[in-house]
Amino acid sequence: MARPRLYDEPRIATAVRLPTDLHERLRLEALRRQVSANLLVERAITVYLERLPPLLDEA
């Protein structure tokens, strides 16, 4: 039996190259918080994009 879907919207698999030390920090933090590294990356990107200031030509 398949695992139940957690999300309503479609998902896209994306590869990202990380320095070894950053990848290890991510892995350890995910382990410490008992969540997936994917969840931490998704949340970090969401917060980052929400905090980006508008471009000068969009202000």
HTML snippet that shows the backbone in 3Dmol.js (N, CA, C, O; Angstrom):
<script src="https://3Dmol.org/build/3Dmol-min.js"></script>
<div id="view" style="width:600px;height:400px;position:relative"></div>
<script>
const pdb = `
ATOM      1  N   MET A   1       0.841  -1.172   0.000  1.00  0.00           N
ATOM      2  CA  MET A   1       0.000   0.000   0.000  1.00  0.00           C
ATOM      3  C   MET A   1       0.894   1.245   0.000  1.00  0.00           C
ATOM      4  O   MET A   1       1.904   1.293   0.702  1.00  0.00           O
ATOM      5  N   ALA A   2       0.514   2.236  -0.786  1.00  0.00           N
ATOM      6  CA  ALA A   2       1.297   3.472  -0.921  1.00  0.00           C
ATOM      7  C   ALA A   2       1.092   4.385   0.287  1.00  0.00           C
ATOM      8  O   ALA A   2       0.073   4.327   0.976  1.00  0.00           O
ATOM      9  N   ARG A   3       2.078   5.213   0.511  1.00  0.00           N
ATOM     10  CA  ARG A   3       2.009   6.216   1.578  1.00  0.00           C
ATOM     11  C   ARG A   3       0.979   7.279   1.202  1.00  0.00           C
ATOM     12  O   ARG A   3       0.899   7.649   0.031  1.00  0.00           O
ATOM     13  N   PRO A   4       0.186   7.785   2.153  1.00  0.00           N
ATOM     14  CA  PRO A   4      -0.804   8.820   1.819  1.00  0.00           C
ATOM     15  C   PRO A   4      -0.126  10.118   1.395  1.00  0.00           C
ATOM     16  O   PRO A   4       0.953  10.455   1.882  1.00  0.00           O
ATOM     17  N   ARG A   5      -0.773  10.842   0.482  1.00  0.00           N
ATOM     18  CA  ARG A   5      -0.243  12.122   0.014  1.00  0.00           C
ATOM     19  C   ARG A   5      -0.368  13.155   1.123  1.00  0.00           C
ATOM     20  O   ARG A   5      -1.387  13.224   1.810  1.00  0.00           O
ATOM     21  N   LEU A   6       0.673  13.953   1.291  1.00  0.00           N
ATOM     22  CA  LEU A   6       0.676  14.999   2.305  1.00  0.00           C
ATOM     23  C   LEU A   6       0.339  16.367   1.735  1.00  0.00           C
ATOM     24  O   LEU A   6       0.024  17.292   2.483  1.00  0.00           O
ATOM     25  N   TYR A   7       0.405  16.501   0.409  1.00  0.00           N
ATOM     26  CA  TYR A   7       0.222  17.800  -0.227  1.00  0.00           C
ATOM     27  C   TYR A   7      -0.827  17.712  -1.320  1.00  0.00           C
ATOM     28  O   TYR A   7      -0.949  16.691  -1.996  1.00  0.00           O
ATOM     29  N   ASP A   8      -1.587  18.792  -1.490  1.00  0.00           N
ATOM     30  CA  ASP A   8      -2.578  18.836  -2.562  1.00  0.00           C
ATOM     31  C   ASP A   8      -1.968  19.271  -3.892  1.00  0.00           C
ATOM     32  O   ASP A   8      -2.375  18.794  -4.951  1.00  0.00           O
ATOM     33  N   GLU A   9      -0.987  20.183  -3.835  1.00  0.00           N
ATOM     34  CA  GLU A   9      -0.405  20.692  -5.069  1.00  0.00           C
ATOM     35  C   GLU A   9       0.677  19.739  -5.583  1.00  0.00           C
ATOM     36  O   GLU A   9       1.268  18.991  -4.805  1.00  0.00           O
ATOM     37  N   PRO A  10       0.934  19.766  -6.891  1.00  0.00           N
ATOM     38  CA  PRO A  10       1.969  18.901  -7.466  1.00  0.00           C
ATOM     39  C   PRO A  10       3.352  19.262  -6.914  1.00  0.00           C
ATOM     40  O   PRO A  10       3.591  20.405  -6.525  1.00  0.00           O
ATOM     41  N   ARG A  11       4.239  18.304  -6.884  1.00  0.00           N
ATOM     42  CA  ARG A  11       5.611  18.495  -6.425  1.00  0.00           C
ATOM     43  C   ARG A  11       6.573  18.232  -7.567  1.00  0.00           C
ATOM     44  O   ARG A  11       6.294  17.424  -8.453  1.00  0.00           O
ATOM     45  N   ILE A  12       7.716  18.923  -7.545  1.00  0.00           N
ATOM     46  CA  ILE A  12       8.755  18.755  -8.548  1.00  0.00           C
ATOM     47  C   ILE A  12      10.038  18.378  -7.832  1.00  0.00           C
ATOM     48  O   ILE A  12      10.439  19.052  -6.883  1.00  0.00           O
ATOM     49  N   ALA A  13      10.681  17.319  -8.268  1.00  0.00           N
ATOM     50  CA  ALA A  13      11.976  16.925  -7.711  1.00  0.00           C
ATOM     51  C   ALA A  13      13.045  17.818  -8.333  1.00  0.00           C
ATOM     52  O   ALA A  13      13.117  17.960  -9.554  1.00  0.00           O
ATOM     53  N   THR A  14      13.879  18.419  -7.476  1.00  0.00           N
ATOM     54  CA  THR A  14      14.917  19.333  -7.929  1.00  0.00           C
ATOM     55  C   THR A  14      16.244  18.971  -7.264  1.00  0.00           C
ATOM     56  O   THR A  14      16.286  18.713  -6.060  1.00  0.00           O
ATOM     57  N   ALA A  15      17.298  18.950  -8.023  1.00  0.00           N
ATOM     58  CA  ALA A  15      18.626  18.674  -7.469  1.00  0.00           C
ATOM     59  C   ALA A  15      19.319  19.994  -7.172  1.00  0.00           C
ATOM     60  O   ALA A  15      19.263  20.928  -7.972  1.00  0.00           O
ATOM     61  N   VAL A  16      19.971  20.067  -6.023  1.00  0.00           N
ATOM     62  CA  VAL A  16      20.710  21.260  -5.619  1.00  0.00           C
ATOM     63  C   VAL A  16      22.096  20.819  -5.174  1.00  0.00           C
ATOM     64  O   VAL A  16      22.227  19.843  -4.436  1.00  0.00           O
ATOM     65  N   ARG A  17      23.116  21.517  -5.606  1.00  0.00           N
ATOM     66  CA  ARG A  17      24.481  21.204  -5.185  1.00  0.00           C
ATOM     67  C   ARG A  17      24.804  22.020  -3.943  1.00  0.00           C
ATOM     68  O   ARG A  17      24.691  23.246  -3.949  1.00  0.00           O
ATOM     69  N   LEU A  18      25.206  21.338  -2.883  1.00  0.00           N
ATOM     70  CA  LEU A  18      25.562  21.996  -1.629  1.00  0.00           C
ATOM     71  C   LEU A  18      26.997  21.650  -1.258  1.00  0.00           C
ATOM     72  O   LEU A  18      27.464  20.546  -1.539  1.00  0.00           O
ATOM     73  N   PRO A  19      27.696  22.585  -0.629  1.00  0.00           N
ATOM     74  CA  PRO A  19      29.003  22.227  -0.086  1.00  0.00           C
ATOM     75  C   PRO A  19      28.827  21.123   0.959  1.00  0.00           C
ATOM     76  O   PRO A  19      27.796  21.057   1.629  1.00  0.00           O
ATOM     77  N   THR A  20      29.808  20.280   1.093  1.00  0.00           N
ATOM     78  CA  THR A  20      29.738  19.146   2.009  1.00  0.00           C
ATOM     79  C   THR A  20      29.390  19.576   3.427  1.00  0.00           C
ATOM     80  O   THR A  20      28.562  18.942   4.080  1.00  0.00           O
ATOM     81  N   ASP A  21      30.013  20.648   3.908  1.00  0.00           N
ATOM     82  CA  ASP A  21      29.760  21.069   5.292  1.00  0.00           C
ATOM     83  C   ASP A  21      28.323  21.567   5.471  1.00  0.00           C
ATOM     84  O   ASP A  21      27.718  21.320   6.515  1.00  0.00           O
ATOM     85  N   LEU A  22      27.766  22.262   4.477  1.00  0.00           N
ATOM     86  CA  LEU A  22      26.387  22.726   4.573  1.00  0.00           C
ATOM     87  C   LEU A  22      25.416  21.545   4.529  1.00  0.00           C
ATOM     88  O   LEU A  22      24.426  21.521   5.261  1.00  0.00           O
ATOM     89  N   HIS A  23      25.699  20.580   3.679  1.00  0.00           N
ATOM     90  CA  HIS A  23      24.860  19.387   3.597  1.00  0.00           C
ATOM     91  C   HIS A  23      24.858  18.642   4.935  1.00  0.00           C
ATOM     92  O   HIS A  23      23.812  18.178   5.389  1.00  0.00           O
ATOM     93  N   GLU A  24      26.004  18.533   5.548  1.00  0.00           N
ATOM     94  CA  GLU A  24      26.093  17.854   6.844  1.00  0.00           C
ATOM     95  C   GLU A  24      25.334  18.620   7.921  1.00  0.00           C
ATOM     96  O   GLU A  24      24.650  18.012   8.745  1.00  0.00           O
ATOM     97  N   ARG A  25      25.445  19.942   7.922  1.00  0.00           N
ATOM     98  CA  ARG A  25      24.674  20.754   8.879  1.00  0.00           C
ATOM     99  C   ARG A  25      23.179  20.554   8.682  1.00  0.00           C
ATOM    100  O   ARG A  25      22.434  20.420   9.653  1.00  0.00           O
ATOM    101  N   LEU A  26      22.745  20.533   7.439  1.00  0.00           N
ATOM    102  CA  LEU A  26      21.338  20.317   7.127  1.00  0.00           C
ATOM    103  C   LEU A  26      20.885  18.944   7.610  1.00  0.00           C
ATOM    104  O   LEU A  26      19.841  18.815   8.249  1.00  0.00           O
ATOM    105  N   ARG A  27      21.671  17.929   7.302  1.00  0.00           N
ATOM    106  CA  ARG A  27      21.332  16.567   7.701  1.00  0.00           C
ATOM    107  C   ARG A  27      21.227  16.439   9.220  1.00  0.00           C
ATOM    108  O   ARG A  27      20.280  15.842   9.733  1.00  0.00           O
ATOM    109  N   LEU A  28      22.197  16.999   9.933  1.00  0.00           N
ATOM    110  CA  LEU A  28      22.194  16.914  11.392  1.00  0.00           C
ATOM    111  C   LEU A  28      21.033  17.691  12.006  1.00  0.00           C
ATOM    112  O   LEU A  28      20.417  17.233  12.968  1.00  0.00           O
ATOM    113  N   GLU A  29      20.738  18.853  11.460  1.00  0.00           N
ATOM    114  CA  GLU A  29      19.626  19.655  11.993  1.00  0.00           C
ATOM    115  C   GLU A  29      18.293  18.961  11.744  1.00  0.00           C
ATOM    116  O   GLU A  29      17.418  18.984  12.609  1.00  0.00           O
ATOM    117  N   ALA A  30      18.127  18.351  10.592  1.00  0.00           N
ATOM    118  CA  ALA A  30      16.903  17.603  10.302  1.00  0.00           C
ATOM    119  C   ALA A  30      16.773  16.419  11.262  1.00  0.00           C
ATOM    120  O   ALA A  30      15.689  16.148  11.778  1.00  0.00           O
ATOM    121  N   LEU A  31      17.857  15.735  11.492  1.00  0.00           N
ATOM    122  CA  LEU A  31      17.855  14.614  12.427  1.00  0.00           C
ATOM    123  C   LEU A  31      17.511  15.087  13.835  1.00  0.00           C
ATOM    124  O   LEU A  31      16.697  14.468  14.520  1.00  0.00           O
ATOM    125  N   ARG A  32      18.122  16.172  14.261  1.00  0.00           N
ATOM    126  CA  ARG A  32      17.888  16.714  15.599  1.00  0.00           C
ATOM    127  C   ARG A  32      16.421  17.117  15.788  1.00  0.00           C
ATOM    128  O   ARG A  32      15.852  16.925  16.862  1.00  0.00           O
ATOM    129  N   ARG A  33      15.825  17.671  14.747  1.00  0.00           N
ATOM    130  CA  ARG A  33      14.435  18.131  14.831  1.00  0.00           C
ATOM    131  C   ARG A  33      13.425  17.053  14.437  1.00  0.00           C
ATOM    132  O   ARG A  33      12.214  17.267  14.512  1.00  0.00           O
ATOM    133  N   GLN A  34      13.930  15.907  14.022  1.00  0.00           N
ATOM    134  CA  GLN A  34      13.100  14.771  13.612  1.00  0.00           C
ATOM    135  C   GLN A  34      12.150  15.134  12.474  1.00  0.00           C
ATOM    136  O   GLN A  34      10.967  14.792  12.493  1.00  0.00           O
ATOM    137  N   VAL A  35      12.701  15.836  11.481  1.00  0.00           N
ATOM    138  CA  VAL A  35      11.976  16.153  10.256  1.00  0.00           C
ATOM    139  C   VAL A  35      12.899  15.821   9.086  1.00  0.00           C
ATOM    140  O   VAL A  35      14.072  15.507   9.284  1.00  0.00           O
ATOM    141  N   SER A  36      12.375  15.890   7.887  1.00  0.00           N
ATOM    142  CA  SER A  36      13.210  15.615   6.716  1.00  0.00           C
ATOM    143  C   SER A  36      14.037  16.837   6.344  1.00  0.00           C
ATOM    144  O   SER A  36      13.659  17.975   6.622  1.00  0.00           O
ATOM    145  N   ALA A  37      15.166  16.576   5.714  1.00  0.00           N
ATOM    146  CA  ALA A  37      15.979  17.670   5.183  1.00  0.00           C
ATOM    147  C   ALA A  37      15.171  18.442   4.141  1.00  0.00           C
ATOM    148  O   ALA A  37      15.307  19.660   4.028  1.00  0.00           O
ATOM    149  N   ASN A  38      14.338  17.743   3.385  1.00  0.00           N
ATOM    150  CA  ASN A  38      13.485  18.392   2.394  1.00  0.00           C
ATOM    151  C   ASN A  38      12.575  19.428   3.042  1.00  0.00           C
ATOM    152  O   ASN A  38      12.414  20.528   2.515  1.00  0.00           O
ATOM    153  N   LEU A  39      11.980  19.083   4.180  1.00  0.00           N
ATOM    154  CA  LEU A  39      11.092  20.021   4.877  1.00  0.00           C
ATOM    155  C   LEU A  39      11.867  21.262   5.314  1.00  0.00           C
ATOM    156  O   LEU A  39      11.380  22.381   5.157  1.00  0.00           O
ATOM    157  N   LEU A  40      13.062  21.075   5.859  1.00  0.00           N
ATOM    158  CA  LEU A  40      13.863  22.234   6.280  1.00  0.00           C
ATOM    159  C   LEU A  40      14.230  23.120   5.096  1.00  0.00           C
ATOM    160  O   LEU A  40      14.170  24.346   5.196  1.00  0.00           O
ATOM    161  N   VAL A  41      14.605  22.516   3.989  1.00  0.00           N
ATOM    162  CA  VAL A  41      14.966  23.293   2.795  1.00  0.00           C
ATOM    163  C   VAL A  41      13.754  24.045   2.267  1.00  0.00           C
ATOM    164  O   VAL A  41      13.859  25.220   1.918  1.00  0.00           O
ATOM    165  N   GLU A  42      12.614  23.385   2.204  1.00  0.00           N
ATOM    166  CA  GLU A  42      11.398  24.042   1.710  1.00  0.00           C
ATOM    167  C   GLU A  42      11.034  25.234   2.586  1.00  0.00           C
ATOM    168  O   GLU A  42      10.712  26.306   2.074  1.00  0.00           O
ATOM    169  N   ARG A  43      11.083  25.055   3.886  1.00  0.00           N
ATOM    170  CA  ARG A  43      10.755  26.167   4.796  1.00  0.00           C
ATOM    171  C   ARG A  43      11.776  27.293   4.692  1.00  0.00           C
ATOM    172  O   ARG A  43      11.404  28.467   4.709  1.00  0.00           O
ATOM    173  N   ALA A  44      13.054  26.954   4.585  1.00  0.00           N
ATOM    174  CA  ALA A  44      14.094  27.977   4.477  1.00  0.00           C
ATOM    175  C   ALA A  44      13.926  28.803   3.199  1.00  0.00           C
ATOM    176  O   ALA A  44      14.063  30.026   3.228  1.00  0.00           O
ATOM    177  N   ILE A  45      13.637  28.148   2.099  1.00  0.00           N
ATOM    178  CA  ILE A  45      13.440  28.868   0.834  1.00  0.00           C
ATOM    179  C   ILE A  45      12.206  29.757   0.914  1.00  0.00           C
ATOM    180  O   ILE A  45      12.227  30.893   0.439  1.00  0.00           O
ATOM    181  N   THR A  46      11.138  29.255   1.508  1.00  0.00           N
ATOM    182  CA  THR A  46       9.913  30.045   1.647  1.00  0.00           C
ATOM    183  C   THR A  46      10.176  31.309   2.449  1.00  0.00           C
ATOM    184  O   THR A  46       9.775  32.397   2.035  1.00  0.00           O
ATOM    185  N   VAL A  47      10.841  31.183   3.585  1.00  0.00           N
ATOM    186  CA  VAL A  47      11.139  32.343   4.435  1.00  0.00           C
ATOM    187  C   VAL A  47      12.044  33.318   3.686  1.00  0.00           C
ATOM    188  O   VAL A  47      11.808  34.525   3.707  1.00  0.00           O
ATOM    189  N   TYR A  48      13.068  32.804   3.033  1.00  0.00           N
ATOM    190  CA  TYR A  48      13.998  33.649   2.288  1.00  0.00           C
ATOM    191  C   TYR A  48      13.271  34.462   1.217  1.00  0.00           C
ATOM    192  O   TYR A  48      13.463  35.673   1.118  1.00  0.00           O
ATOM    193  N   LEU A  49      12.440  33.799   0.422  1.00  0.00           N
ATOM    194  CA  LEU A  49      11.737  34.496  -0.658  1.00  0.00           C
ATOM    195  C   LEU A  49      10.739  35.520  -0.130  1.00  0.00           C
ATOM    196  O   LEU A  49      10.555  36.577  -0.733  1.00  0.00           O
ATOM    197  N   GLU A  50      10.099  35.213   0.988  1.00  0.00           N
ATOM    198  CA  GLU A  50       9.154  36.173   1.578  1.00  0.00           C
ATOM    199  C   GLU A  50       9.867  37.427   2.093  1.00  0.00           C
ATOM    200  O   GLU A  50       9.267  38.501   2.135  1.00  0.00           O
ATOM    201  N   ARG A  51      11.121  37.305   2.480  1.00  0.00           N
ATOM    202  CA  ARG A  51      11.868  38.430   3.044  1.00  0.00           C
ATOM    203  C   ARG A  51      12.657  39.220   2.010  1.00  0.00           C
ATOM    204  O   ARG A  51      13.226  40.261   2.340  1.00  0.00           O
ATOM    205  N   LEU A  52      12.706  38.755   0.781  1.00  0.00           N
ATOM    206  CA  LEU A  52      13.453  39.479  -0.249  1.00  0.00           C
ATOM    207  C   LEU A  52      12.817  40.855  -0.483  1.00  0.00           C
ATOM    208  O   LEU A  52      11.600  40.957  -0.638  1.00  0.00           O
ATOM    209  N   PRO A  53      13.628  41.901  -0.507  1.00  0.00           N
ATOM    210  CA  PRO A  53      13.066  43.213  -0.827  1.00  0.00           C
ATOM    211  C   PRO A  53      12.688  43.263  -2.304  1.00  0.00           C
ATOM    212  O   PRO A  53      13.260  42.539  -3.118  1.00  0.00           O
ATOM    213  N   PRO A  54      11.729  44.114  -2.649  1.00  0.00           N
ATOM    214  CA  PRO A  54      11.360  44.229  -4.072  1.00  0.00           C
ATOM    215  C   PRO A  54      12.522  44.810  -4.877  1.00  0.00           C
ATOM    216  O   PRO A  54      13.353  45.546  -4.346  1.00  0.00           O
ATOM    217  N   LEU A  55      12.566  44.474  -6.147  1.00  0.00           N
ATOM    218  CA  LEU A  55      13.563  45.054  -7.039  1.00  0.00           C
ATOM    219  C   LEU A  55      13.251  46.544  -7.227  1.00  0.00           C
ATOM    220  O   LEU A  55      12.100  46.965  -7.112  1.00  0.00           O
ATOM    221  N   LEU A  56      14.269  47.315  -7.511  1.00  0.00           N
ATOM    222  CA  LEU A  56      14.081  48.759  -7.642  1.00  0.00           C
ATOM    223  C   LEU A  56      13.050  49.121  -8.712  1.00  0.00           C
ATOM    224  O   LEU A  56      12.268  50.053  -8.525  1.00  0.00           O
ATOM    225  N   ASP A  57      13.042  48.387  -9.837  1.00  0.00           N
ATOM    226  CA  ASP A  57      12.087  48.715 -10.894  1.00  0.00           C
ATOM    227  C   ASP A  57      10.675  48.221 -10.604  1.00  0.00           C
ATOM    228  O   ASP A  57       9.758  48.499 -11.376  1.00  0.00           O
ATOM    229  N   GLU A  58      10.481  47.488  -9.497  1.00  0.00           N
ATOM    230  CA  GLU A  58       9.147  47.012  -9.105  1.00  0.00           C
ATOM    231  C   GLU A  58       8.567  47.838  -7.959  1.00  0.00           C
ATOM    232  O   GLU A  58       7.403  47.661  -7.600  1.00  0.00           O
ATOM    233  N   ALA A  59       9.358  48.731  -7.386  1.00  0.00           N
ATOM    234  CA  ALA A  59       8.898  49.502  -6.229  1.00  0.00           C
ATOM    235  C   ALA A  59       7.983  50.638  -6.625  1.00  0.00           C
ATOM    236  O   ALA A  59       7.512  51.380  -5.763  1.00  0.00           O
TER     237      ALA A  59
END
`;
const viewer = $3Dmol.createViewer("view");
viewer.addModel(pdb, "pdb");
viewer.setStyle({}, {cartoon: {color: "spectrum"}});
viewer.zoomTo();
viewer.render();
</script>
